[in-house]
Amino acid sequence: MNSHFCKVGKVRPNPSKITNLKDLEHKYSNFIEEAYNVEQTDRSLSDTLFHEAKKIKQHILNMKKYSSTEFDAAF
């Protein structure tokens, strides 16, 4: 087997893309506040901001669900 395309053990997480929970919660509150502020003037922008906030909220819930303290020694 040719290991030319094998990336096992060579791929590392990108630290610039990893955010902590507090930053995500801050982003979520900013999106919700901005969406609420522009709701009467620009409905499409408000919908987009609410959608982005929903995606961030789902990411927050996933991070809370799989916190690092719950992992077994098998990992």
C-alpha positions as CSV (number, residue, x, y, z in Angstrom):
1,M,0.0,0.0,0.0
2,N,1.3,3.4,-1.0
3,S,1.3,5.9,1.9
4,H,1.6,8.9,-0.4
5,F,-1.8,10.2,0.4
6,C,-2.0,9.0,4.0
7,K,-2.5,11.8,6.5
8,V,-2.8,9.8,9.7
9,G,-0.7,11.4,12.4
10,K,0.3,14.3,10.2
11,V,-2.8,16.4,10.4
12,R,-2.9,18.8,13.3
13,P,-5.9,21.0,14.4
14,N,-5.6,24.6,13.3
15,P,-5.3,26.6,16.6
16,S,-6.5,29.8,14.9
17,K,-9.9,28.1,14.1
18,I,-10.3,26.7,17.6
19,T,-12.4,29.1,19.8
20,N,-13.3,28.8,23.3
21,L,-16.8,28.7,24.7
22,K,-16.8,32.2,26.1
23,D,-15.9,33.7,22.6
24,L,-18.7,31.7,21.0
25,E,-21.2,32.9,23.6
26,H,-20.1,36.5,23.0
27,K,-20.5,36.1,19.2
28,Y,-23.9,34.6,19.7
29,S,-25.1,37.5,21.9
30,N,-23.8,40.0,19.4
31,F,-25.5,38.3,16.4
32,I,-28.8,38.2,18.3
33,E,-28.6,41.8,19.4
34,E,-27.7,43.0,15.9
35,A,-30.5,41.0,14.4
36,Y,-33.0,42.5,16.8
37,N,-31.7,46.0,16.1
38,V,-32.1,45.7,12.3
39,E,-35.3,43.7,12.3
40,Q,-37.6,46.6,11.4
41,T,-35.3,48.2,8.8
42,D,-33.8,45.2,6.9
43,R,-35.6,42.0,7.3
44,S,-33.3,39.9,5.1
45,L,-30.2,41.0,7.1
46,S,-32.0,40.2,10.3
47,D,-32.9,36.7,9.0
48,T,-29.3,36.1,8.0
49,L,-28.1,37.2,11.4
50,F,-30.6,35.0,13.2
51,H,-29.5,32.1,11.1
52,E,-25.9,32.6,11.9
53,A,-26.8,33.0,15.6
54,K,-28.6,29.7,15.4
55,K,-25.6,27.9,13.9
56,I,-23.4,29.3,16.7
57,K,-25.9,28.3,19.3
58,Q,-25.8,24.7,18.0
59,H,-22.0,24.8,18.1
60,I,-22.1,26.0,21.7
61,L,-24.5,23.3,22.7
62,N,-22.3,20.7,21.0
63,M,-19.3,22.0,22.9
64,K,-21.1,21.9,26.2
65,K,-22.4,18.4,25.5
66,Y,-18.9,17.1,24.7
67,S,-16.8,18.9,27.2
68,S,-13.3,17.6,27.7
69,T,-14.0,16.4,31.3
70,E,-16.4,13.7,30.1
71,F,-13.9,11.8,27.9
72,D,-12.8,8.3,29.0
73,A,-9.3,7.1,29.2
74,A,-9.9,5.1,26.1
75,F,-9.6,8.2,24.0
